[in-house]
Every structure is written in structure tokens, then in C-alpha cells.
Amino acid sequence: MHTSTVPGEHARESGHAMANLCSGAGYGLLDAPEDLRTTVERAIEIGYATALEHVRDGSFDEDLRQWRPELFEA
């Protein structure tokens, strides 16, 4: 994992997301040059970790209320 870019608390989830997305790419990604494959893998991990951080810190709470109001109904 890329400890300098993905916080330890999000490393596991980011790694799982990357593996799931890359497995869906099939042989096209496996046949890609290693540098390209590594770049794609890191981009997915960093993007997922960043999104997860925003969700956990509440950055999307108001957006979620607008997009999915049923989640907030009591």
C-alpha cells in the first residue's frame, strides 16, 4: 500500500476497492504495461481513500440529504 498517499485507516478498504475494480477490467489490465497498471491501481486506491475520508468527515451529509432524503427520515 502507498503509505505516503493513503492513510492507514483507509488502506484496507482502498485496497479492496482497487482489487474489485481491477478484477472487473479483465485481461486488458493484466496485459497492460506494469507502469500503467501500477498508475491505475494507485489512482483507484487514492481516489477511494479520498472519497471515504470525505464521507467519514461529513463533507457529503447535506448532499446526501438532498440525494437520498429517505435515509434521514425517522
Backbone as CSV, one residue per row, in Angstrom:
resi,resn,N_x,N_y,N_z,CA_x,CA_y,CA_z,C_x,C_y,C_z
1,MET,0.840,-1.172,0.000,0.000,0.000,0.000,0.886,1.236,0.000
2,HIS,0.340,2.329,-0.393,1.090,3.567,-0.553,0.926,4.424,0.691
3,THR,1.734,4.145,1.678,1.572,4.785,2.978,1.719,6.295,2.907
4,SER,2.424,6.787,1.920,2.581,8.237,1.841,1.350,8.915,1.250
5,THR,0.456,8.162,0.626,-0.710,8.777,-0.006,-2.037,8.288,0.561
6,VAL,-2.087,7.078,1.107,-3.330,6.523,1.640,-3.163,6.303,3.139
7,PRO,-3.994,6.995,3.947,-3.894,6.808,5.396,-4.115,5.354,5.789
8,GLY,-3.437,4.914,6.837,-3.551,3.541,7.286,-4.972,3.118,7.584
9,GLU,-5.781,4.049,8.107,-7.152,3.701,8.450,-7.998,3.402,7.212
10,HIS,-7.575,3.865,6.042,-8.324,3.620,4.808,-7.622,2.646,3.872
11,ALA,-6.463,2.182,4.256,-5.663,1.339,3.370,-6.383,0.042,2.992
12,ARG,-6.973,-0.605,3.957,-7.633,-1.891,3.678,-8.810,-1.726,2.718
13,GLU,-9.687,-0.747,3.014,-10.844,-0.520,2.156,-10.424,-0.111,0.757
14,SER,-9.407,0.730,0.669,-8.928,1.188,-0.631,-8.334,0.036,-1.436
15,GLY,-7.603,-0.826,-0.766,-7.030,-1.991,-1.440,-8.102,-2.925,-1.969
16,HIS,-9.161,-3.118,-1.178,-10.271,-3.976,-1.625,-10.989,-3.353,-2.821
17,ALA,-11.225,-2.048,-2.768,-11.897,-1.369,-3.884,-11.069,-1.494,-5.151
18,MET,-9.771,-1.284,-5.028,-8.889,-1.388,-6.186,-8.932,-2.797,-6.761
19,ALA,-8.845,-3.804,-5.904,-8.856,-5.188,-6.380,-10.167,-5.520,-7.080
20,ASN,-11.280,-5.064,-6.525,-12.579,-5.332,-7.145,-12.707,-4.662,-8.504
21,LEU,-12.306,-3.404,-8.587,-12.408,-2.698,-9.863,-11.453,-3.270,-10.904
22,CYS,-10.251,-3.593,-10.487,-9.277,-4.144,-11.437,-9.684,-5.538,-11.900
23,SER,-10.299,-6.315,-11.029,-10.713,-7.656,-11.449,-11.819,-7.562,-12.491
24,GLY,-12.612,-6.511,-12.440,-13.657,-6.316,-13.429,-13.119,-5.866,-14.776
25,ALA,-11.876,-5.394,-14.807,-11.280,-4.929,-16.059,-10.848,-6.087,-16.944
26,GLY,-10.724,-7.260,-16.374,-10.363,-8.441,-17.157,-8.907,-8.446,-17.589
27,TYR,-8.665,-9.158,-18.668,-7.293,-9.353,-19.136,-6.676,-8.089,-19.726
28,GLY,-7.512,-7.124,-20.109,-6.968,-5.892,-20.669,-6.006,-5.204,-19.725
29,LEU,-6.365,-5.167,-18.455,-5.483,-4.533,-17.473,-4.281,-5.423,-17.166
30,LEU,-4.500,-6.721,-17.137,-3.378,-7.631,-16.866,-2.316,-7.566,-17.953
31,ASP,-2.756,-7.329,-19.176,-1.817,-7.268,-20.300,-1.181,-5.893,-20.474
32,ALA,-1.640,-4.904,-19.700,-1.091,-3.553,-19.801,0.324,-3.523,-19.235
33,PRO,1.139,-2.581,-19.698,2.486,-2.442,-19.129,2.415,-2.212,-17.616
34,GLU,3.406,-2.715,-16.920,3.393,-2.650,-15.458,3.272,-1.224,-14.928
35,ASP,3.964,-0.272,-15.548,3.882,1.123,-15.087,2.460,1.662,-15.194
36,LEU,1.784,1.340,-16.271,0.404,1.786,-16.448,-0.509,1.112,-15.431
37,ARG,-0.345,-0.168,-15.244,-1.159,-0.919,-14.280,-0.974,-0.353,-12.865
38,THR,0.258,-0.074,-12.494,0.549,0.483,-11.170,-0.086,1.861,-11.012
39,THR,-0.015,2.671,-12.053,-0.617,4.000,-12.011,-2.123,3.904,-11.826
40,VAL,-2.774,3.014,-12.560,-4.224,2.828,-12.444,-4.574,2.343,-11.038
41,GLU,-3.829,1.372,-10.531,-4.099,0.839,-9.194,-3.969,1.918,-8.136
42,ARG,-2.921,2.707,-8.205,-2.726,3.777,-7.208,-3.800,4.848,-7.315
43,ALA,-4.181,5.187,-8.538,-5.231,6.198,-8.721,-6.543,5.731,-8.100
44,ILE,-6.887,4.467,-8.286,-8.111,3.932,-7.702,-8.029,3.969,-6.177
45,GLU,-6.915,3.509,-5.634,-6.758,3.488,-4.178,-6.827,4.886,-3.580
46,ILE,-6.134,5.826,-4.185,-6.113,7.195,-3.664,-7.493,7.833,-3.801
47,GLY,-8.145,7.633,-4.933,-9.477,8.185,-5.128,-10.478,7.625,-4.148
48,TYR,-10.430,6.322,-3.932,-11.363,5.692,-2.998,-11.098,6.179,-1.578
49,ALA,-9.837,6.240,-1.188,-9.498,6.692,0.166,-9.929,8.138,0.383
50,THR,-9.775,8.967,-0.627,-10.184,10.366,-0.515,-11.700,10.473,-0.377
51,ALA,-12.429,9.731,-1.189,-13.894,9.745,-1.093,-14.348,9.230,0.266
52,LEU,-13.731,8.177,0.739,-14.091,7.622,2.044,-13.831,8.633,3.154
53,GLU,-12.741,9.335,3.074,-12.422,10.369,4.066,-13.488,11.458,4.059
54,HIS,-13.917,11.885,2.876,-14.954,12.917,2.775,-16.280,12.432,3.349
55,VAL,-16.614,11.191,3.104,-17.849,10.640,3.660,-17.757,10.560,5.177
56,ARG,-16.642,10.076,5.680,-16.492,9.925,7.128,-16.438,11.257,7.866
57,ASP,-15.898,12.299,7.228,-15.831,13.583,7.926,-17.098,14.421,7.735
58,GLY,-18.061,13.880,7.008,-19.352,14.548,6.858,-19.446,15.537,5.715
59,SER,-18.459,15.562,4.850,-18.466,16.517,3.740,-19.677,16.368,2.826
60,PHE,-20.253,15.182,2.762,-21.368,14.929,1.858,-22.712,14.840,2.570
61,ASP,-22.774,15.147,3.864,-24.023,14.988,4.611,-25.183,15.768,3.993
62,GLU,-24.970,17.025,3.681,-26.050,17.831,3.098,-26.411,17.325,1.704
63,ASP,-25.415,16.908,0.948,-25.705,16.350,-0.379,-26.529,15.069,-0.248
64,LEU,-26.187,14.240,0.715,-26.944,13.005,0.920,-28.387,13.295,1.307
65,ARG,-28.593,14.313,2.118,-29.966,14.687,2.484,-30.774,15.069,1.237
66,GLN,-30.111,15.697,0.288,-30.780,16.091,-0.949,-30.974,14.885,-1.880
67,TRP,-29.935,14.058,-2.027,-29.989,12.929,-2.957,-30.847,11.788,-2.438
68,ARG,-30.749,11.509,-1.120,-31.441,10.367,-0.531,-32.150,10.759,0.760
69,PRO,-33.179,11.587,0.694,-33.835,12.083,1.908,-34.435,10.959,2.751
70,GLU,-34.780,9.842,2.135,-35.371,8.728,2.895,-34.405,8.152,3.920
71,LEU,-33.136,8.360,3.738,-32.156,7.862,4.707,-32.212,8.639,6.024
72,PHE,-32.778,9.841,5.982,-32.790,10.704,7.150,-34.168,10.820,7.784
73,GLU,-35.137,10.154,7.199,-36.490,10.200,7.761,-36.586,9.267,8.952
74,ALA,-37.234,9.722,10.000,-37.346,8.912,11.212,-38.665,8.186,11.274
